[in-house]
Amino acid sequence: MTRELRRSLGVLDAVVIGLGSMVGAGIFAALGPAALAAGSGLLIGLALAAVVAYCNAMSSARLAAVYPASGGTYVYGRERLGEFWGCLAGWAFVVGKTASCAAMALTVGAYAWPDHAQAVAVAAVVALTAVNYGGVQKSAWLTRVIVSAVLAVLAAVVVTLLAGGSAEFGRLEPGADASVGGVLQSAGLLFFAFAGYARIATLGEEVRDPARTIPRAVPLALGIALVVYACVAVAVLSVLGAGGLGQAAAPLADAARAAGASWLAPVVRVGAAVAALGSLLALILGVSRTTLAMARDGHLPGALAAVHPRFQVPHRAEVAVGAVVAVVAATVDLRGAIGFSSFGVLVYYTIANASAWTLSSGPRTDTPVRVSWNIRVTAGLGVAGCLALAFSLPLSSVLIGAGVLALGAAVYATRIHRRDR
């Protein structure tokens, strides 16, 4: 018998889980590569990433209100576009977010114990998988603590950098080093740090009154994250400049030292490790729920669809995801993982936006959300934005990502062929 997950998350819990995914290690890890790509056009790249994220968030929120089940765009694509597109979205999410999980775990290790980063990464994955196994409410409570700590650290960084004498706001103006291609690539890399609001949608089966809760929680979480990111980016860029930021291994800590606040560097290191833990916790939650949904439909082994009778969580899916992430974290490169993850997630949101486009037409318009022209506007912009950012990423990320998606499509085609024989 298939068990349902427990609906225990309110608006605050959903917002916190989304923030735990966004206001986390992404801002510590993605600023450097994005500045290297965009140069002095970094803030333009951040704004572009935010616009695409907003379109995606609106599409996801509307769809989640209509289909309040675990799985996110896997469910939306299947219901609105057909089984293949749902399966491709689920594959892109699971693979892309597995890379994100590995990146977050490695960030924990890099900041907490650099000489043994991979061992710490594996230990972090095991520990947080155990927390998730105990129930989503425990995960939400821990995420609340982590988000509070990270916001306090980031506020201290912004105030210290802007109040010091090293900040020069002339460094914020775009210069000749800002090219269109570089800005687009930086937006694609920074999108890695924005994508966490999807966690709210993928937990749709565990949210109370999802038709109201999810459309409120998604834009609220995204808005808070954008304000935080903009403040941090302005502060760090005004101290280090685009060149210094692009070469910085630990941008926030390096900016603190450049501003004469060396005492803040250890605090930033601890904050980054804690932030990465928060992101990793929420990521494992989201990937395991999409795995659950795909297993229910037979696209992954049926054993992964089991729900624990006591904790009411997809315990086998969580353990399987944790095991895969632990293996990947022991073998991958951090910057490569960010690019690969961004490609997979941008493809995922392309399908989400295409699914939202159909809400205003076709046979399924009897939805509990008001359908209006702006659904098509945001969905259309989302599709165009996601594709533009996906194919502006480094060529290696595009080629590997496309190859992995092609593998997923081939597995789907093989399964359908065997089913129809």
C-alpha positions in Angstrom: 0.0 0.0 0.0 1.3 3.5 -0.9 1.6 5.8 2.1 1.1 9.5 1.9 3.6 11.9 3.4 2.5 14.0 6.4 1.4 17.6 5.8 3.2 19.4 8.6 4.8 22.5 7.0 3.4 26.0 7.2 4.4 29.2 5.4 7.2 30.0 7.8 8.6 26.4 7.5 8.4 26.5 3.7 10.1 29.9 3.5 12.9 28.8 5.8 13.5 25.6 3.8 13.7 27.7 0.6 16.1 30.2 2.3 18.2 27.3 3.6 18.8 26.2 0.0 19.4 29.7 -1.3 21.0 31.8 1.4 23.7 29.2 1.9 26.9 28.2 0.4 25.9 29.5 -3.1 26.8 33.0 -2.1 30.1 31.9 -0.6 31.0 29.6 -3.6 29.5 31.2 -6.7 30.6 34.9 -6.5 34.2 34.2 -7.4 33.6 32.1 -10.6 30.8 34.6 -11.6 33.1 37.6 -11.2 35.8 35.8 -13.2 33.3 35.4 -16.1 31.6 38.8 -15.9 34.3 41.1 -14.7 32.8 44.4 -13.6 29.5 43.3 -15.1 28.9 41.0 -12.1 25.9 43.0 -10.7 24.3 42.9 -14.1 24.7 39.1 -14.1 23.2 38.9 -10.7 20.2 41.0 -11.8 19.7 38.8 -14.8 19.9 35.6 -12.7 17.3 37.1 -10.4 14.9 37.9 -13.2 15.1 34.4 -14.6 14.7 33.0 -11.0 11.6 35.2 -10.5 10.0 33.8 -13.7 10.8 30.3 -12.6 9.5 30.9 -9.1 6.2 32.2 -10.3 5.7 29.3 -12.7 6.7 26.8 -10.0 4.4 28.4 -7.4 1.4 28.3 -9.7 2.0 24.7 -10.7 2.6 23.6 -7.1 -0.7 25.0 -6.1 -2.4 22.9 -8.8 -0.4 19.8 -8.2 0.5 19.7 -4.5 2.5 16.4 -4.6 6.1 15.5 -4.0 8.2 15.7 -7.2 8.0 19.3 -8.3 8.6 19.7 -12.1 8.7 16.0 -12.6 5.0 16.0 -11.7 4.2 19.2 -13.6 5.9 18.1 -16.8 4.2 14.7 -16.7 0.7 16.2 -16.1 1.0 19.2 -18.5 3.4 18.1 -21.3 3.5 14.3 -21.2 5.3 11.5 -19.5 8.6 12.0 -21.4 9.0 15.6 -20.4 8.2 14.8 -16.8 10.7 12.0 -16.8 13.4 14.3 -18.4 12.7 17.0 -15.8 13.0 14.5 -13.0 16.2 13.1 -14.4 17.7 16.6 -14.8 16.7 17.6 -11.3 18.0 14.4 -9.6 21.3 14.5 -11.5 21.8 18.2 -11.3 20.9 18.5 -7.7 23.1 15.5 -6.8 26.0 17.5 -8.2 24.7 20.5 -6.0 24.7 18.2 -3.0 28.3 17.2 -3.7 29.3 20.8 -4.2 27.7 21.9 -0.9 29.3 18.9 1.0 32.7 19.8 -0.4 32.2 23.5 0.6 31.6 22.3 4.2 34.9 20.4 4.0 36.8 23.2 2.4 35.9 25.7 5.1 35.7 23.4 8.1 38.9 21.4 7.5 40.6 22.1 4.2 43.3 19.4 4.5 40.6 16.7 4.8 37.8 18.3 2.8 36.5 15.2 1.2 36.4 13.2 4.4 34.4 16.0 6.1 32.1 16.2 3.1 31.2 12.5 3.3 30.7 12.8 7.1 28.4 15.8 6.6 26.3 13.9 4.0 25.9 10.9 6.4 24.9 13.1 9.3 22.3 15.2 7.4 20.8 12.1 5.8 20.3 10.8 9.3 18.6 14.1 10.3 16.2 13.9 7.3 15.4 10.3 8.1 14.0 11.4 11.4 11.2 13.5 9.8 10.8 16.7 7.8 9.9 18.7 10.9 13.3 18.0 12.4 14.9 19.1 9.2 12.8 22.3 9.2 13.8 23.1 12.7 17.5 22.6 12.1 17.3 24.7 8.9 15.7 27.5 10.8 18.7 27.6 13.2 21.2 27.4 10.3 19.5 30.2 8.3 19.4 32.5 11.4 23.2 32.0 12.0 24.1 32.5 8.3 22.1 35.7 8.0 23.8 37.0 11.1 27.2 36.3 9.6 26.4 37.9 6.2 25.0 41.0 8.0 28.2 41.3 9.9 30.2 41.0 6.6 28.2 43.6 4.8 28.2 46.2 7.6 32.0 45.7 8.3 33.0 46.0 4.6 30.8 49.0 3.8 31.6 50.8 7.0 35.4 50.4 6.6 37.6 52.7 4.6 38.4 50.2 1.8 35.1 50.3 0.0 35.1 52.2 -3.3 31.8 52.4 -5.0 33.4 53.3 -8.3 34.3 49.6 -8.6 30.6 48.7 -9.0 30.3 50.5 -12.4 30.5 48.1 -15.5 33.7 48.7 -17.5 35.2 47.5 -20.8 35.9 44.0 -19.3 32.1 43.3 -19.1 31.1 41.4 -22.2 27.6 40.1 -23.1 28.9 36.5 -23.1 30.6 36.9 -19.8 27.6 38.5 -18.2 25.4 35.6 -19.4 27.8 33.0 -18.1 28.0 34.7 -14.7 24.2 34.8 -14.6 24.2 31.1 -15.3 26.7 30.4 -12.5 24.9 32.7 -10.0 21.6 30.9 -10.8 23.2 28.0 -8.9 22.7 30.1 -5.7 19.1 31.1 -6.5 17.7 27.7 -7.4 16.7 26.6 -3.8 13.1 27.8 -3.9 12.3 24.6 -5.8 12.7 22.8 -2.6 9.4 24.3 -1.5 7.6 23.0 -4.5 9.2 19.5 -4.3 7.9 19.2 -0.7 4.3 20.0 -1.9 3.0 16.8 -0.4 4.2 17.8 3.1 2.9 21.4 3.1 -0.4 22.4 4.8 -2.9 24.1 2.5 -0.5 24.0 -0.5 -2.7 26.0 -2.8 -2.2 29.0 -0.5 1.1 28.2 1.3 3.3 27.5 -1.7 2.4 30.6 -3.8 3.1 32.8 -0.8 6.3 31.0 0.4 8.1 30.9 -3.0 8.3 34.6 -3.9 8.9 35.5 -0.2 11.9 33.2 0.0 13.2 34.4 -3.3 12.8 38.1 -2.4 14.7 37.7 0.8 17.5 35.8 -0.9 17.8 38.5 -3.6 18.1 41.3 -1.1 20.8 39.4 0.8 22.8 38.5 -2.3 22.7 42.0 -3.7 24.0 43.5 -0.4 26.8 40.9 -0.1 27.8 41.3 -3.8 27.9 45.1 -3.5 30.0 45.0 -0.3 32.5 42.4 -1.6 32.8 44.0 -5.1 33.4 47.5 -3.6 36.3 46.2 -1.6 38.0 43.7 -3.9 37.0 44.9 -7.3 36.0 42.5 -10.1 39.6 41.3 -10.7 40.3 40.6 -7.0 36.9 38.9 -6.5 37.4 36.7 -9.6 40.8 35.4 -8.2 39.6 35.0 -4.6 39.4 31.4 -3.3 37.3 32.6 -0.4 35.8 35.9 -1.5 34.1 37.0 1.7 37.0 36.1 3.9 39.5 37.8 1.5 37.3 40.9 1.5 37.3 41.0 5.3 41.1 40.9 5.4 41.4 43.5 2.6 39.1 45.8 4.7 41.4 45.4 7.7 38.9 43.1 9.6 41.0 40.0 9.9 39.1 39.0 13.0 36.0 38.5 10.8 37.7 35.9 8.5 37.3 33.0 11.0 33.7 33.9 11.5 33.1 33.9 7.8 34.8 30.5 7.6 32.4 29.1 10.2 29.4 30.8 8.6 30.3 29.3 5.2 30.5 25.8 6.6 27.2 26.2 8.4 25.6 27.7 5.3 26.7 24.8 3.2 25.3 22.4 5.8 21.9 24.2 5.5 22.0 24.0 1.7 23.0 20.3 1.8 20.2 19.5 4.3 17.5 21.1 2.0 19.0 19.7 -1.2 18.8 16.1 0.1 15.2 16.7 1.1 14.3 17.9 -2.4 16.2 15.2 -4.4 14.8 12.4 -2.2 11.2 13.6 -2.8 11.7 13.7 -6.6 13.2 10.3 -6.4 10.1 9.1 -4.5 7.8 10.5 -7.2 9.8 8.9 -10.0 9.9 5.6 -8.2 6.1 5.7 -7.7 5.7 5.9 -11.4 8.2 3.2 -12.2 11.0 5.4 -13.6 13.2 4.4 -10.8 13.3 1.2 -8.7 9.9 0.7 -6.9 11.7 0.0 -3.6 12.6 3.7 -3.4 8.8 4.6 -3.2 8.6 3.3 0.4 7.5 5.7 3.1 8.5 5.0 6.7 5.5 4.0 8.8 6.6 6.0 11.8 8.5 9.0 10.5 6.4 9.2 7.3 9.4 10.1 5.1 10.7 8.4 1.9 13.5 6.7 4.0 14.9 4.4 1.2 15.0 7.3 -1.2 16.8 9.4 1.3 19.4 6.7 2.1 20.0 6.0 -1.6 20.4 9.7 -2.4 22.8 10.1 0.6 24.9 7.2 -0.5 25.2 8.5 -4.1 26.1 12.0 -2.9 28.7 10.7 -0.5 30.4 8.8 -3.4 30.2 11.8 -5.7 31.6 14.2 -3.0 34.6 12.0 -2.7 35.5 12.4 -6.4 34.3 15.7 -7.9 35.7 19.2 -8.4 33.8 22.0 -6.7 33.7 24.5 -9.6 32.9 21.8 -12.2 30.1 20.6 -10.0 28.6 24.1 -9.9 28.5 24.4 -13.7 27.1 20.9 -14.2 24.5 21.5 -11.6 23.4 24.8 -13.1 22.9 23.2 -16.6 20.8 20.4 -15.2 18.7 22.8 -13.1 18.2 25.3 -15.9 16.8 22.5 -18.2 14.6 21.5 -15.3 13.1 25.0 -15.0 12.7 25.2 -18.8 10.3 22.4 -18.5 8.6 24.0 -15.5 8.0 27.2 -17.4 6.8 25.3 -20.5 4.3 23.5 -18.2 3.1 26.7 -16.6 2.5 28.1 -20.1 -0.2 25.5 -20.6 -2.1 26.6 -17.5 -3.8 29.3 -19.6 -5.0 27.0 -22.4 -5.8 23.4 -23.2 -8.0 20.9 -21.5 -6.6 21.5 -18.0 -7.7 25.1 -17.2 -10.0 24.2 -14.3 -7.3 25.0 -11.8 -7.6 26.5 -8.3 -5.3 29.5 -9.2 -6.4 32.5 -11.3 -5.2 32.1 -14.8 -4.2 35.4 -16.4 -2.0 36.8 -19.2 1.0 37.2 -16.9 1.3 33.4 -16.6 2.3 33.3 -20.2 4.5 36.4 -19.9 6.6 35.0 -17.0 6.6 31.5 -18.3 7.7 32.6 -21.8 10.5 34.8 -20.3 11.4 31.9 -18.1 11.9 29.5 -21.0 14.0 32.0 -23.0 16.0 33.0 -20.0 16.8 29.4 -18.9 17.9 28.3 -22.3 20.1 31.4 -22.8 21.8 30.9 -19.4 22.1 27.1 -19.8 24.0 27.4 -23.1 26.2 30.3 -22.0 27.8 28.1 -19.3 31.3 26.7 -19.8 31.4 24.4 -22.8 32.5 21.4 -20.6 29.4 21.8 -18.4 27.1 22.0 -21.4 28.6 19.0 -23.1 28.6 16.8 -20.0 25.1 18.0 -19.0 23.7 17.3 -22.5 25.3 13.9 -22.5 23.8 13.0 -19.1 20.3 14.2 -20.2 20.7 12.2 -23.4 21.5 9.1 -21.3 18.3 9.7 -19.3 16.2 10.0 -22.4 17.7 6.8 -23.7 16.9 5.0 -20.5 13.3 6.3 -20.7 13.0 5.2 -24.4 14.3 1.7 -23.5 11.9 1.3 -20.6 8.9 2.4 -22.8 9.9 0.1 -25.6 10.0 -2.9 -23.1 6.7 -1.9 -21.6 4.9 -1.7 -24.9 6.2 -5.0 -26.3 
